[in-house]
Amino acid sequence: MGVNKLMAIVGWLVALVLGIVLALFSVENQQPATINVLGASYQDIPIWVVMLASAALGALMAIVISVVDRVRWFMTSRFTKKVLTEHKKMIMQRDDRISELEQEVLRLRGAA
C-alpha cells in the first residue's frame, strides 16, 4: 500500500472520529446561549451551533494562512528559478568569452 493511500485512509478515519465527536457534542449541548458579536446580540442559539461556527471560522483562518504561505513560497521559488537561469546564462557567456580569448591567444602565439 502506498504512502499516499495510507495517508488518505488515516485522514478519513480522523474525519470520521471528529464527526462522531461533533455529533455527540451536539446532542449533549442543546442549551440556548446568548452571544455578542461586534456589538450585535444573538439570543437562543444552541451552544453546539456556536462551537461549530467557531471551529469553522478557525478552520477557514487556517486555510487562508496556508494558502497565503503557499503563494509566498511559489512566488519565492519562481524568483529563485529566474535568478538561477540568469546566472546560468551569464556563466555560459563567460565560458564562451574565455574560449574566444583562449583561441585568440593561440592565434597570436602562432603568428609570433
Backbone as a chain_set.jsonl record, in Angstrom:
{"seq": "MGVNKLMAIVGWLVALVLGIVLALFSVENQQPATINVLGASYQDIPIWVVMLASAALGALMAIVISVVDRVRWFMTSRFTKKVLTEHKKMIMQRDDRISELEQEVLRLRGAA", "coords": {"N": [[0.859, -1.169, 0.0], [0.593, 2.204, -0.876], [2.163, 5.217, 0.37], [0.644, 7.536, 0.059], [-1.945, 6.507, -0.17], [-2.271, 5.346, 2.331], [-2.108, 7.635, 3.944], [-4.445, 8.909, 3.084], [-6.396, 7.141, 4.022], [-5.933, 7.331, 6.789], [-6.569, 10.03, 7.104], [-9.335, 9.982, 6.466], [-10.246, 8.367, 8.551], [-9.648, 9.96, 10.794], [-11.325, 12.136, 10.219], [-13.788, 10.828, 10.41], [-13.843, 10.081, 13.145], [-13.747, 12.644, 14.312], [-16.168, 13.63, 13.333], [-18.009, 11.954, 14.642], [-17.475, 12.68, 17.298], [-18.265, 15.377, 17.168], [-21.004, 15.035, 16.613], [-21.868, 13.742, 18.982], [-21.245, 15.779, 20.816], [-22.998, 17.736, 19.9], [-25.497, 16.622, 20.454], [-25.456, 16.549, 23.224], [-25.313, 19.213, 23.973], [-27.551, 21.156, 23.794], [-28.493, 23.413, 24.99], [-29.661, 26.791, 25.062], [-27.831, 29.749, 24.153], [-26.493, 33.05, 24.59], [-24.892, 35.227, 22.455], [-22.497, 37.782, 21.753], [-21.531, 39.68, 19.071], [-19.474, 41.9, 17.649], [-20.92, 44.044, 18.749], [-23.534, 43.317, 18.219], [-26.235, 41.408, 19.454], [-27.068, 38.069, 19.847], [-29.551, 35.792, 20.595], [-30.679, 32.751, 22.197], [-29.314, 30.723, 20.774], [-28.226, 27.516, 20.08], [-25.613, 25.95, 21.976], [-23.934, 24.153, 20.627], [-24.085, 25.037, 18.008], [-22.803, 27.49, 18.138], [-20.241, 26.601, 18.865], [-19.598, 24.995, 16.61], [-19.646, 26.937, 14.591], [-17.533, 28.526, 15.468], [-15.401, 26.711, 15.257], [-15.462, 26.275, 12.484], [-14.833, 28.836, 11.574], [-12.24, 29.07, 12.61], [-10.995, 26.996, 11.151], [-11.266, 28.033, 8.572], [-9.663, 30.313, 8.789], [-7.174, 29.069, 9.188], [-6.893, 27.773, 6.713], [-6.781, 29.974, 4.967], [-4.399, 31.21, 5.847], [-2.613, 29.154, 5.248], [-2.862, 29.041, 2.44], [-1.924, 31.592, 1.735], [0.72, 31.324, 2.605], [1.601, 29.286, 0.896], [1.359, 30.577, -1.59], [3.228, 32.615, -1.246], [5.557, 31.038, -1.016], [5.554, 29.906, -3.592], [5.894, 32.188, -5.208], [8.413, 33.025, -4.32], [9.968, 30.823, -5.071], [9.685, 30.96, -7.829], [11.006, 33.377, -8.365], [13.571, 32.673, -7.501], [14.194, 30.629, -9.317], [14.255, 32.144, -11.649], [16.44, 33.85, -11.145], [18.479, 31.92, -10.952], [18.447, 30.931, -13.586], [19.26, 33.21, -14.992], [21.853, 33.469, -13.924], [23.016, 31.092, -14.837], [22.973, 31.621, -17.577], [24.728, 33.793, -17.674], [27.095, 32.519, -16.849], [27.469, 30.736, -18.96], [27.897, 32.575, -21.029], [30.258, 33.733, -20.089], [31.957, 31.505, -20.172], [31.985, 31.068, -22.935], [33.229, 33.429, -23.775], [35.721, 33.137, -22.538], [36.652, 30.948, -23.961], [36.819, 32.083, -26.523], [38.811, 34.012, -26.039], [40.951, 32.336, -25.371], [41.357, 31.075, -27.82], [42.102, 33.287, -29.315], [44.506, 33.945, -28.017], [46.02, 31.643, -28.696], [46.077, 31.982, -31.469], [47.484, 34.397, -31.675], [49.944, 33.634, -30.558], [50.755, 31.797, -32.403], [51.177, 33.422, -34.575], [53.375, 34.856, -33.885]], "CA": [[0.0, 0.0, 0.0], [1.413, 3.4, -0.979], [2.113, 6.178, 1.468], [-0.486, 8.441, -0.184], [-3.179, 5.794, 0.131], [-2.306, 5.215, 3.781], [-2.43, 8.961, 4.486], [-5.85, 9.16, 2.78], [-7.185, 6.325, 4.956], [-5.791, 7.954, 8.112], [-7.355, 11.269, 7.048], [-10.76, 9.637, 6.551], [-10.523, 7.87, 9.906], [-9.649, 11.131, 11.683], [-12.555, 12.87, 9.932], [-14.893, 10.046, 10.956], [-13.814, 10.225, 14.603], [-14.15, 14.014, 14.625], [-17.603, 13.734, 13.05], [-18.723, 11.288, 15.738], [-17.33, 13.534, 18.479], [-19.119, 16.55, 16.945], [-22.404, 14.611, 16.762], [-22.113, 13.543, 20.416], [-21.219, 17.098, 21.438], [-24.226, 18.431, 19.506], [-26.633, 16.024, 21.158], [-25.365, 16.849, 24.648], [-25.241, 20.65, 24.231], [-28.684, 21.807, 23.133], [-28.914, 24.572, 25.755], [-29.521, 28.047, 24.325], [-26.809, 30.668, 24.634], [-26.519, 34.393, 24.024], [-23.551, 35.644, 22.063], [-22.354, 39.152, 21.289], [-20.543, 39.777, 18.011], [-19.326, 43.258, 17.139], [-21.987, 44.891, 19.262], [-24.853, 42.724, 17.98], [-26.526, 40.343, 20.401], [-27.87, 36.97, 19.305], [-30.036, 35.011, 21.726], [-31.277, 31.423, 21.995], [-28.571, 29.919, 19.805], [-27.674, 26.346, 20.778], [-24.166, 26.007, 22.2], [-23.23, 23.396, 19.609], [-24.008, 25.867, 16.793], [-21.742, 28.455, 18.403], [-18.96, 25.878, 18.805], [-19.368, 24.607, 15.227], [-19.3, 28.149, 13.847], [-16.181, 28.914, 15.894], [-14.462, 25.755, 14.652], [-15.429, 26.542, 11.045], [-14.088, 30.083, 11.393], [-10.834, 28.736, 12.845], [-10.516, 26.217, 10.004], [-11.161, 28.963, 7.455], [-8.464, 31.13, 9.018], [-6.009, 28.208, 8.947], [-6.8, 27.558, 5.264], [-6.326, 31.223, 4.352], [-2.983, 31.372, 6.185], [-1.882, 28.147, 4.482], [-2.847, 29.45, 1.032], [-1.012, 32.735, 1.639], [2.072, 30.797, 2.739], [1.937, 28.562, -0.34], [1.547, 31.565, -2.653], [4.521, 33.255, -0.97], [6.584, 30.058, -1.383], [5.541, 29.788, -5.05], [6.491, 33.399, -5.771], [9.837, 32.993, -3.987], [10.629, 29.801, -5.891], [9.737, 31.479, -9.205], [12.083, 34.362, -8.407], [14.831, 31.944, -7.375], [14.446, 29.967, -10.602], [14.61, 33.188, -12.611], [17.811, 34.264, -10.833], [19.374, 30.818, -11.343], [18.506, 30.903, -15.048], [20.114, 34.335, -15.393], [23.235, 33.15, -13.565], [23.494, 30.076, -15.783], [23.211, 32.291, -18.849], [25.96, 34.576, -17.512], [28.217, 31.577, -16.807], [27.674, 30.249, -20.328], [28.513, 33.674, -21.786], [31.639, 33.849, -19.604], [32.719, 30.378, -20.719], [32.166, 31.332, -24.371], [34.22, 34.507, -23.896], [37.022, 32.538, -22.19], [37.046, 30.124, -25.099], [37.226, 33.011, -27.588], [40.094, 34.608, -25.669], [41.979, 31.295, -25.49], [41.599, 30.917, -29.264], [42.843, 34.487, -29.733], [45.871, 33.779, -27.509], [46.688, 30.652, -29.536], [46.281, 32.591, -32.779], [48.547, 35.385, -31.56], [51.203, 32.903, -30.321], [51.145, 31.18, -33.686], [51.607, 34.478, -35.505], [54.642, 35.453, -33.428]], "C": [[0.904, 1.231, 0.0], [1.208, 4.338, 0.202], [0.917, 7.111, 1.302], [-1.811, 7.783, 0.17], [-3.36, 5.642, 1.64], [-2.691, 6.544, 4.433], [-3.901, 9.305, 4.242], [-6.748, 8.388, 3.745], [-7.126, 6.93, 6.356], [-6.61, 9.244, 8.169], [-8.843, 11.003, 7.181], [-11.131, 9.137, 7.95], [-10.565, 9.024, 10.916], [-10.927, 11.944, 11.477], [-13.777, 12.151, 10.507], [-14.977, 10.201, 12.471], [-14.26, 11.631, 15.002], [-15.638, 14.236, 14.378], [-18.444, 13.109, 14.156], [-18.66, 12.139, 17.006], [-18.223, 14.766, 18.349], [-20.594, 16.196, 17.114], [-22.753, 14.409, 18.238], [-22.146, 14.877, 21.159], [-22.519, 17.848, 21.145], [-25.437, 17.923, 20.282], [-26.638, 16.443, 22.627], [-25.412, 18.345, 24.968], [-26.313, 21.404, 23.445], [-29.137, 23.082, 23.852], [-28.72, 25.843, 24.929], [-28.454, 28.934, 24.967], [-27.023, 32.022, 23.975], [-25.086, 34.771, 23.688], [-23.597, 37.088, 21.573], [-21.216, 39.203, 20.275], [-20.563, 41.195, 17.457], [-20.501, 44.155, 17.526], [-23.395, 44.36, 19.033], [-25.034, 41.551, 18.934], [-27.449, 39.315, 19.753], [-28.248, 36.064, 20.47], [-30.605, 33.677, 21.264], [-30.622, 30.627, 20.866], [-27.986, 28.733, 20.563], [-26.143, 26.427, 20.86], [-23.401, 25.276, 21.097], [-23.109, 24.183, 18.313], [-22.884, 26.894, 16.945], [-20.371, 27.782, 18.281], [-18.618, 25.477, 17.369], [-18.961, 25.815, 14.386], [-17.889, 28.614, 14.199], [-15.127, 28.002, 15.261], [-14.336, 26.004, 13.149], [-14.643, 27.817, 10.751], [-12.584, 29.845, 11.605], [-10.241, 27.956, 11.68], [-10.331, 27.116, 8.786], [-9.915, 29.839, 7.588], [-7.203, 30.321, 8.75], [-5.806, 27.973, 7.451], [-6.265, 28.807, 4.575], [-4.839, 31.433, 4.616], [-2.14, 30.386, 5.385], [-1.772, 28.549, 3.008], [-1.883, 30.616, 0.839], [0.432, 32.258, 1.711], [2.504, 30.067, 1.471], [2.171, 29.514, -1.498], [2.891, 32.268, -2.478], [5.656, 32.323, -1.362], [6.7, 29.944, -2.9], [6.226, 30.993, -5.69], [7.999, 33.428, -5.512], [10.563, 31.991, -4.87], [10.709, 30.244, -7.348], [10.876, 32.473, -9.35], [13.437, 33.677, -8.362], [15.184, 31.251, -8.685], [14.875, 30.972, -11.657], [16.05, 33.639, -12.397], [18.795, 33.18, -11.253], [19.525, 30.735, -12.858], [19.407, 32.023, -15.559], [21.586, 34.049, -15.083], [23.817, 32.088, -14.498], [23.826, 30.697, -17.129], [24.511, 33.099, -18.78], [27.191, 33.671, -17.5], [28.522, 31.047, -18.206], [28.339, 31.327, -21.186], [29.972, 33.853, -21.386], [32.5, 32.737, -20.177], [32.976, 30.562, -22.214], [33.249, 32.39, -24.586], [35.622, 33.985, -23.56], [37.534, 31.708, -23.347], [37.531, 31.002, -26.256], [38.593, 33.612, -27.288], [41.223, 33.594, -25.754], [42.344, 31.07, -26.949], [42.434, 32.087, -29.785], [44.291, 34.4, -29.264], [46.638, 32.787, -28.377], [46.998, 31.225, -30.931], [47.445, 33.577, -32.731], [49.898, 34.71, -31.304], [51.703, 32.263, -31.62], [51.657, 32.196, -34.669], [52.966, 35.022, -35.118], [55.845, 34.672, -33.779]], "O": [[1.862, 1.305, 0.77], [0.216, 4.258, 0.926], [0.247, 7.443, 2.28], [-2.695, 8.422, 0.741], [-4.466, 5.791, 2.16], [-3.501, 6.576, 5.359], [-4.539, 9.924, 5.094], [-7.746, 8.922, 4.23], [-8.149, 7.031, 7.033], [-7.269, 9.518, 9.172], [-9.541, 11.703, 7.915], [-12.204, 9.452, 8.465], [-11.429, 9.051, 11.793], [-11.543, 12.39, 12.445], [-14.69, 12.791, 11.028], [-16.057, 10.427, 13.016], [-15.059, 11.793, 15.925], [-16.293, 14.954, 15.134], [-19.466, 13.665, 14.559], [-19.662, 12.302, 17.704], [-18.872, 15.161, 19.318], [-21.353, 16.971, 17.695], [-23.807, 14.851, 18.695], [-22.987, 15.079, 22.035], [-23.075, 18.509, 22.022], [-26.29, 18.702, 20.708], [-27.701, 16.667, 23.207], [-25.54, 18.708, 26.137], [-26.007, 22.189, 22.546], [-30.054, 23.76, 23.39], [-27.745, 25.967, 24.188], [-28.215, 28.869, 26.173], [-27.66, 32.12, 22.926], [-24.184, 34.653, 24.517], [-24.61, 37.548, 21.045], [-20.085, 38.82, 20.574], [-21.553, 41.63, 16.868], [-21.002, 44.928, 16.709], [-24.354, 44.894, 19.591], [-24.097, 40.795, 19.189], [-28.483, 39.663, 19.182], [-27.39, 35.624, 21.235], [-30.963, 33.502, 20.099], [-31.302, 29.944, 20.099], [-27.321, 28.92, 21.581], [-25.478, 26.906, 19.941], [-22.337, 25.73, 20.676], [-22.13, 24.019, 17.586], [-22.117, 27.138, 16.014], [-19.456, 28.33, 17.667], [-17.467, 25.607, 16.954], [-18.044, 25.73, 13.569], [-17.138, 29.046, 13.325], [-14.09, 28.471, 14.79], [-13.236, 25.952, 12.6], [-13.876, 27.87, 9.79], [-11.759, 30.368, 10.855], [-9.113, 28.222, 11.264], [-9.353, 26.977, 8.051], [-9.204, 30.073, 6.611], [-6.258, 30.832, 8.148], [-4.672, 27.974, 6.973], [-5.4, 28.718, 3.703], [-4.096, 31.797, 3.705], [-1.067, 30.742, 4.897], [-0.71, 28.41, 2.402], [-1.108, 30.627, -0.118], [1.279, 32.737, 0.958], [3.642, 30.213, 1.024], [3.076, 29.298, -2.305], [3.609, 32.49, -3.452], [6.626, 32.764, -1.978], [7.805, 29.892, -3.44], [7.039, 30.841, -6.602], [8.772, 33.812, -6.389], [11.655, 32.274, -5.364], [11.687, 29.943, -8.033], [11.626, 32.433, -10.326], [14.351, 34.051, -9.098], [16.337, 31.281, -9.117], [15.758, 30.689, -12.467], [16.8, 33.795, -13.361], [19.832, 33.48, -11.845], [20.624, 30.491, -13.356], [20.222, 31.809, -16.456], [22.463, 34.356, -15.89], [24.977, 32.179, -14.901], [24.829, 30.35, -17.753], [25.302, 33.088, -19.724], [28.22, 34.019, -18.08], [29.684, 30.923, -18.592], [29.235, 31.031, -21.976], [30.827, 34.096, -22.237], [33.626, 32.974, -20.613], [34.061, 30.247, -22.702], [34.086, 32.255, -25.479], [36.595, 34.348, -24.219], [38.718, 31.759, -23.678], [38.539, 30.694, -26.891], [39.439, 33.711, -28.177], [42.332, 33.936, -26.162], [43.518, 30.894, -27.276], [43.349, 31.906, -30.589], [45.207, 34.737, -30.014], [47.779, 33.051, -28.756], [48.064, 30.969, -31.49], [48.288, 33.597, -33.627], [50.914, 35.192, -31.804], [52.903, 32.203, -31.888], [52.489, 31.873, -35.517], [53.651, 35.602, -35.961], [56.961, 35.075, -33.448]]}, "num_chains": 1, "name": "protein.A"}
